[in-house]
Amino acid sequence: MQQRGVSKDEIEITINEGRIARDAKEGTIGKVYVFPNNAEWEGKYFEEKEVTVYYKHKDKKLILLTAKARYGRNFSKGGESK
């Protein structure tokens, strides 16, 4: 997760408060959350970080499939949540 620039706290916030990621495949849940960043990532300054998390539920457990981050500004913050 850290190599992608996503912390455990950011994953939890994205799962709990993020909007639905419409590109998730059937049987997979995807959530998106935009965080203020105002910091450098790999030598470049970015105002925002969009975190997308894909996961499934199996036997009452959450199975994290992947987490990814995009860095930039003016990401869409609207849309359906939960």
N, C-alpha and C positions, 0 to 999 in steps of 0.2 A: 504494500500500500504506500509506504513512504517513497518508494522509487517513482511512483506516479504522482507524488505530491499531495496525497490525500491522507488525513489523519483518521484515527479511529473515531474521535469526536465528530469530525465532519461526516463520516459515514452514518453515525447514529442520528445526527440532525437531519441528514438527507432522507433517511428512511422514515423518520417520524414526522417531518415537516415538509418534505419536498412534494413537488407536483408530479403527476404521472408522466413517465417517459413513454411517449407514444410509439417508440421504435422497439419496445421490448417484444420478444417473441412469445408466442402462445405458451402458457405455463410458467412464464417468467414475469416477475414484477420489476419494473424499472421506476426509479424516482430521480428527480433532478432538483438541485438547490443551488442558488447563486449566492456566493459568499463575497463580502468585500475583501479585497486582497491587499491593495496598496503596498505592494512589495515586489521584489525581484524574484524571478524564477529563471534559472539557467542564464543569468546575466541580462535579462530584459525586465523592464518594469511593467506590471499589469495592475489595473484597477480592480478587476474582479476575477473570481475563479468559479467556474461552473462545474459542480461535482455531479456525476451521474453514477448511480449504483444499481446493479442488477442482482436480483436474488430470488430464491424460491423458499417455500415453506415445505418441510418434510418431517413427518412425525412430530409436529408441534415445535420444530426447531427451524430457525432461520439459517439458510445456507447461502452465504455470500458467493456470488459467481465472479463478479468483477466490479471494480470501481475505477472511474477514470476522471481526469480533470482536464478542462480546457481553460486557458488563460486569455483574458482580453478585457473588453468593456462593452457595456450596453447589451448584455445578454437578456433575453426575454425572461421576465420574472412572473409573468401572468400564467393563467391557465388553471386547470383543475388540480386541487391538492388532494392528498390522501387517496 
